[in-house]
Amino acid sequence: MAGTLTEKIIADHIVDGQMATGEEIALRIDQTLTQDATGTMAYLQFEALGIDRVRTELSVSYVDHNTLQTGFENADDHRYLQSVAARYGVHFSRPGNGICHQVHLERFGVPGRTLLGSDSHTPTGGGIGMIAIGAGGLDVAAAMAGEPFYLNMPQVVAVRLTGQLTGWATAKDVILEVLRRLTVKGGVGKVFEYFGPGVATLSVPERATITNMGAELGATTSLFPSDDRTRDFLAAQRRPELWTMLAADEDARYDDTIDIDLASLKPMVAQPHMPDEVVPVREIAGLSVDQVCIGSCTNSSLKDLMTVAAILKGHTVNPGTSLVISPGSRQVEEMLARNGALADLLAAGARVLEPSCGPCIGMGQSPSSGSVSVRTFNRNFKGRSGTADAGIYLVSPEVSALAAIHGQFVDAAELPAPPQVDLPSEFTVDDSMIIAPVADSTHVEIVRGPNIKPIPLRDPLPESMSVTVLLKAGDNITTDDIMPAGAKILPLRSNIPAISEHVFEGLDPDFASRAQASGPGVVVGGENYGQGSSREHAALAPMYLGVQAVLACSFARIHKANLVNFGIIPLVISADAYAQLEQGSVLSIDGVRASIERSEPLAATTAEGVAVKLSYDLSDREREILLAGGRLNYIRSRQA
């Protein structure tokens, strides 16, 4: 039977379930990655499982998020991560070596393999032909322990690319166009598989830009075939032996098909405050720009930054505009230094940061009050930059470079074609900043700083609940809304009691204190609750505060799984029920445990006697996890 590329890779890795859309399946995971903002908790959870050594083909711990060391907390986490990697057989990418997705693509990605990462932009690996999926840290810890990864078999959407990019249009404009058409909810439960004659015109870094930002669609993952361009990339990275030709069958059947003519695309921009608020750049030409940030895991490759350097060469950054650049990896940074492009960036007035996530995660470079910040990043959620009233616009590196020179958005259609850069046939390879594990690691001592606290656990699911609605939120609530990022809060990722004080801080500064005072509670949300990053802290910290369930009209995939993992019930309500519930409402939910055990519907009753229907879409395994009070309890009970 003809198959899509997605189906072929899944078929090679499925260990349980049937490949029928919507059915729960279990996949063998070949590789894992963690980053330091989620990694400390993931490895604390791995330790709690009692496994002596990781059981994957390859696991890598990256330090790329919390590199701004304003106190001891981040440095202590990094020391812990290095020691725990050495103890359990994990590669350790040191601070300054680069952003996890960029480095993994360069040094570790293998076509046809499965990759699970504790970062929502793990689908970057789809640019090299992997099934690469973002998940919560506990799911990644379980995968490192040899457990399969569970998900519902996704729909597979074909994106047929024809033609070739022209003028100032780039790979960033491809994914912005998909977001314009489908919105941030359009990819939930789906994999986007790119094919067609236009694919051969895109390099692996360009493909990775597209698959990276597919996360903003809510997609399970996105991927490209492994072809001659993939072979060239692996050869340039001195890993040619890992190349395999992989593609869908010509008569493969897809659940849906999207057609994009690359030649028809124009430069696009996502306006504040969602990645799907997309319009052509020409519509906002002339808008003054205060800050430009170029980099992130979306657009920090050698090709991206060499192109920016070529555009900036001979120019000076506009006096009213600040330009900062974050290379994606040490490899990129070193090659820019050796070929002269770094000098061109510095001569133009760019401020060059270390290879890290930096401003993308709110770790420094917050824009000024009420300003316009143009970024090559993947998210522009309100307040994510560290400045609540700043307007964040997402564009390509080329459009960003023009904005830096002119101090405003420029309609590039009026300009000559951008300079073309030639990439070398062989990249500089220096893995000295990646510490490989040793065969015998039982003697390694794990180092823990005072900010690293024990993992809080939830008791098994109670028989019934009496809960208060602690907060009523709207549609498209992000994990940034639930658990903010930034230089103030990120260092607390390994300290749940401390970080829980900031839950929903941007929406309601009194949430944490109210939750602690009121006892067991629930949160009410609208559509697409929990979109955004994979940060399990957006479930773990609310659990610590006593949140028993979230009642929402619909959920984002990763966050729903994280809620289950930490014993919070994701309950679906109707639009009418949403309208009836208010902050402060007291709900009685009788027979919770018995209903979950038997997979029966639930109902809540308000203090005024109004009945609210509650439904859930959970597999037998997920119901068992909830009954146990979370996945950590569940795995440990199975091992026992």
Summary of the structure (lengths in Angstrom):
residues: 640
radius of gyration: 23.6
end to end distance: 41.7
largest distance: 72.4
contacts: 2445
relative contact order: 0.12
helix: 35%
strand: 20%
